[in-house]
Amino acid sequence: MKKLKKKNIQVGDRVKVLSRDKVFEGILMPRPYSGDAHIIVLKLDNGYNIGVVAESIDLVKTGSISKQTKESHSKTNAGEISILGCGGTIASKIEYTTGAVYPSITAKELRMAFPDLEKWPINSRQLFSLFSEDMNSHHWKILADEIEKDLKAGAKGVVVMHGTDTMTYTSAAISFMLQNLPAPVIFVGSQRSSDRPSSENRSNLLNSVFSATQNLGEVTVCMHASTNDDFCYLHRGTRVRKMHTSRRDAFQSINSLPLAAVAHRENRFDGLADYKSRSKPGEMISKKSINDNVALIYMHPNIKPKLISSLDSYDGVVLVGTGLGHAPINSFNDKTVKSIYKQISELVSSGIPVAMSSQCIGGRICMRVYTTGRLLMNAGVIGDGADWTPETAYVKLCWVLGQTKKMDKINEMMMTNMVGEISERSALL
């Protein structure tokens, strides 16, 4: 620290370090709070972080963070790209004592780590520092407020840094809460933290910021398209699902194509499917009321009727059914089968809407094929013909219940395609 202060070197500056007869050049990064106190961390031009013992250190260039982006500020100006930090792996460090990952890198630190961001006018601020499993409807509302504020201020686009585990829930929620967008809202995450050489956060983040400059008026998710660092896919916020625990290309569009393939280095934004262009300022629809008292229940063999009965304290229920949208209701009156048909019917009769999704990854719900499905439809279960994901069905019911309590209106809104969550036709993908 004495050497750094003497030479007026700060985190974010480009430095040259002599260590064991080798010279390293890169961006000076914040040092971990634990670990070897003599180590300094550099981000090399190839994106890798290394730790070295510095025998000498010299300033090459003061941190190339423009006036617009040097300090986080709460107000986004017209023409800027707003980067909102919600935590997650993309904003995480390694805690070197235990080896655990924890969310701690602020939006400002990320900009220092990625000098390439200087080519765009950006403003960033940290909203939360959470792993995504801790995100809930409380955070959705705050995030929607902040996005709306930035869009009304004339932001060119909004990028949301978010953990990957529940990013699809949040992207779906914002898709319903804010519609007819005057600029794109791009969710981005990382499967691997920035301290790991295999982290894809750099490519994901830069491609998401580049996507925020395009003529796009939807909520999307920008993540790696392959295991390489060649390009990213842009997925519709209501159509995407995390399909692998750790692969860098874990995110896929379900029952639809990705909207675009994005490669910022080649200035490529190749459309792959129809998407909405930016709406005119003032046309944005903001309906942010959410009722989160909704259960998401996975159907399985041996499910107990009393489990379904216990859901009477909820305002809505989404079943993750088998196949075309089924549940064990004992269609053939086998005395060894425990049916949950009566309990489902009682929920609907009491004014609790019940919607159906499928455990299958692809395909459409069709409850008109088998007796089981027809009985569930007769009981009032919503969803026949939908090809939504379970996450989107859940979020949509939360949002619909925030708009109305009338059962007829709930049925109508659930089965109306609003933001691309239900397709008219099943395409061959």
Summary of the structure (lengths in Angstrom):
residues: 429
radius of gyration: 24.3
end to end distance: 56.7
largest distance: 84.1
contacts: 1458
relative contact order: 0.09
helix: 27%
strand: 26%
